[in-house]
């Protein structure tokens, strides 16, 4: 199963877990599985139009999915998925 590292701002929605193992063949299936198991994540991953939130960056083995196949990016059992949220301030 692929390992997904959960950012601090998402951890409360997944029982305070810092990482989870998820069985999925693609990033879209991974997100679907996560949001089905943890419904509180759906609003964090998707905007009001149902598109992947532009402020949620997903990396598979340190490669940004936006520069490969996006949500269709294939996953293997040995992959490590990172969810990176931008930090802003002033």
C-alpha positions as semicolon CSV with decimal commas, in nm:
position;residue;x (nm);y (nm);z (nm)
1;X;0,000;0,000;0,000
2;X;0,114;0,352;-0,075
3;X;0,200;0,578;0,217
4;X;0,039;0,919;0,230
5;X;0,186;1,183;0,460
6;X;-0,087;1,396;0,609
7;X;-0,021;1,769;0,669
8;X;-0,089;1,903;1,016
9;X;-0,397;2,098;0,901
10;X;-0,558;1,775;0,775
11;X;-0,461;1,549;1,066
12;X;-0,762;1,624;1,286
13;X;-0,991;1,498;1,007
14;X;-0,804;1,163;0,999
15;X;-0,788;1,094;1,372
16;X;-0,462;1,288;1,422
17;X;-0,261;1,049;1,204
18;X;0,058;1,189;1,050
19;X;0,054;0,924;0,777
20;X;-0,174;0,655;0,644
21;X;-0,139;0,355;0,417
22;X;-0,388;0,360;0,134
23;X;-0,455;0,113;-0,147
24;X;-0,514;0,300;-0,471
25;X;-0,413;0,274;-0,837
26;X;-0,421;0,650;-0,903
27;X;-0,418;0,980;-0,717
28;X;-0,789;1,031;-0,788
29;X;-0,868;0,688;-0,641
30;X;-0,649;0,769;-0,341
31;X;-0,837;1,093;-0,276
32;X;-1,170;0,918;-0,327
33;X;-1,076;0,643;-0,080
34;X;-0,956;0,899;0,175
35;X;-1,263;1,122;0,146
36;X;-1,495;0,820;0,171
37;X;-1,322;0,699;0,487
38;X;-1,275;1,050;0,629
39;X;-1,562;1,270;0,498
40;X;-1,415;1,581;0,664
41;X;-1,135;1,577;0,406
42;X;-1,359;1,630;0,104
43;X;-1,395;2,006;0,162
44;X;-1,018;2,032;0,207
45;X;-0,933;1,857;-0,122
46;X;-1,202;2,005;-0,347
47;X;-1,331;2,355;-0,417
48;X;-1,700;2,448;-0,450
49;X;-1,699;2,344;-0,820
50;X;-1,571;1,995;-0,734
51;X;-1,221;2,055;-0,874
52;X;-0,905;1,976;-0,685
53;X;-0,829;2,276;-0,465
54;X;-0,553;2,485;-0,622
55;X;-0,392;2,527;-0,279
56;X;-0,348;2,153;-0,224
57;X;-0,027;2,034;-0,385
58;X;0,021;1,660;-0,420
59;X;0,357;1,497;-0,476
60;X;0,425;1,134;-0,562
61;X;0,780;1,038;-0,475
62;X;0,871;1,409;-0,462
63;X;0,728;1,478;-0,811
64;X;0,445;1,731;-0,839
65;X;0,145;1,563;-1,006
66;X;0,061;1,889;-1,186
67;X;0,361;1,824;-1,411
68;X;0,271;1,465;-1,492
69;X;-0,079;1,322;-1,525
70;X;-0,251;1,519;-1,250
71;X;-0,512;1,319;-1,062
72;X;-0,469;1,036;-1,316
73;X;-0,109;0,980;-1,195
74;X;-0,057;0,607;-1,144
75;X;0,040;0,482;-0,798
76;X;0,241;0,179;-0,692
77;X;0,241;0,011;-0,352
78;X;0,586;0,153;-0,275
79;X;0,499;0,517;-0,352
80;X;0,511;0,795;-0,095
81;X;0,253;1,066;-0,140
82;X;0,295;1,407;0,020
83;X;0,022;1,665;0,055
84;X;0,181;2,007;0,071
85;X;-0,016;2,314;0,170
86;X;0,128;2,657;0,087
87;X;0,227;2,880;0,374
88;X;0,156;3,250;0,351
89;X;0,182;3,535;0,586
90;X;0,278;3,888;0,615
